[in-house]
């Protein structure tokens, strides 16, 4: 008897799963619907996220440990190199203000590797400027581009490879990145 009830309810469960799966796919692809086109403007921000070691203060009276304070270091050298490569490509215009750009190209230099995220201005403001939330930035990104790790990780080599990765992805018409 229980088996018959299950078979009667199976189409209902299948319909519910299909609706849930469709809603999930829509949520994942909403950020990837952005189409890169020639002439769009981008604002470039490059940074290094530094992990500070907690400092230990030793006093004769007591020993205390200060809280760890991570910080961002603006990587103007990386920004300049990426900007030069983008301008030489002549596909996008580089905006001087983030509010004037169609998207933000957020570049994270991390040792021997580099990552670029093409993100909307609102995600940049909310998840980078207000509170650094890398997962939220990845969710909001139109595309993610990674180069490295390299054995000889110079800024020039890393930025060359990052922009090459970006160009190849945009050149194929795909906004999803790699």
N, C-alpha and C positions, 0 to 999 in steps of 0.2 A: 504494500500500500504506500509506504514512504517513497518507494522508488518511482511510482506513478506521479506523485506530487512533484518530485524533483524534475521529471521530464516535462511536466506542464509548466514549471517555472523557468526552465532552461532558456527559452527564447527571451524572456524578460531579463534574465541575468546577462545574456549575450548582448542585448540592446543597451543595457546600462554600461557594460564594459566598453562597447563601441563608442558610446557618447563620451565616456571618461577618456578614452584613448584619443579621440578627436580633439577634445579640449586640451589635453596635455601637449599634443603636437602643435596646436595653435600657439600655445604659450611659449614653446621653445623656438618657433620660427619667427615670432613677431619682430625680433631684433634683426634677423637676417634678411628682411624684406627691403632693406636699404639698397638702392642701386647706385653704384659709383659711376659718375659720368665725367667726361672731360669738361674742364672749366669750373668744377666745384671748388669751393675754398675750404682749406683745412687749417687748423691752428695746431701748432706742434708744441708739446710740452714733454721735456725729458727730465728724468729724475733717477736718483739712486735711493733705494730704501735702505737705511743703515740700521743694523741691529747693534745697539749699544750694550756693552757688557755692564752689569750692575757694579757700581763702585762700592767698595768696602771701606768704611771709616773706622780706624782703630784709635781708640782713645784709652787712656789709662783707666778711666772710670767705667767705660762701657764700649762694647763693639756693636756697631749697627750697620745694616746694609741698606743702601739707598735703592729705591725702586728703579727698575730698568726703564730707560727712556729711549725709545726708538725715534728716529727722525728722518726727514727727507732732506736730501741734498740736491738742489737744482743742478742738473747736468747740462750747463750751457754749452760745453764743448760738444756733447752728443747732439744737442738741439741744433747747433750750427751745422754739423756734418749732415744730419738728416735733411735740414732745410736746403742745403746746397744740392743734395741728390734729388730732392723733390722738384726744386726749381729747374734743374738741368733736364729732368724728365718732361716738363712742360705739359703735364696732363692736368694737374691740380694747381690752383693758385694758393699761395701761403698767406693767410690772414694775419694781421698784426694784433687783433683782439679776438678773444674767444667768442664773443657775442656776434662777431661778423662772419663766423665760419659755419659751413654746412655740417662739419663734424670736427671732433678733436682727435688728433693722433697722439695718443699718450704712449711715450716710450720709456720703458723701464730697463735700465742697464744693471745687470746683476752679475758681476764678476766676469766670467768668460762667455756669457750669453746675453742676449738682448731680446726684448719682447715689445711689440707695438700693438696697441689696441685702437681701433677706429670706433669712437664712442660718440653718442649724442651729447650736446652741451649740458643738458640737465643732469645726466648721469655723471659727467665730469664734476659739476658743481656739487652734487649731493654726495657722491661716493669717493671723491678724491680730495676735494678742497675742504669739505666739512668733516668728513670722517673717512679715513682710508679703509676701504672695504674691497679687497681684490676680487672676492667672489661675486659681489654685486657688479663690479666693473666688467668682469667676464660675461655675466648674464646679459648686461646691457649692450655689449659690444656688437657692432656690425661685422667685425672681423678681427681675428687674432693672428698675428704674424710673429714667428720666432726664428731667430738665427743663433747658431752656436749650439753647444759650447765649442769654442775654438782653442787650439793649443797655444796660439799666439793671439790673445784677444785684444788687439788694439782697437781704439775707438773707430778708426777709419775702416778697418776690415769688418767689424761688427755692423756698423751703420750701412756699409755697402751691401752686405748680405741681407740685412733687414729690408732695405728699400727694394732690393731685387726680389725678395719673397713677396713683398706687397705688390710690386709691379706685375709679377707673374699671376698673382691671384686676381687682380683687377683686370688684367689683360684678357683673361679667359671669360670675363663677365661675371665671375663668381664673387659675391660679397661676403662669403662665409669665412674666408681665410683658411688657415691650416692649424 
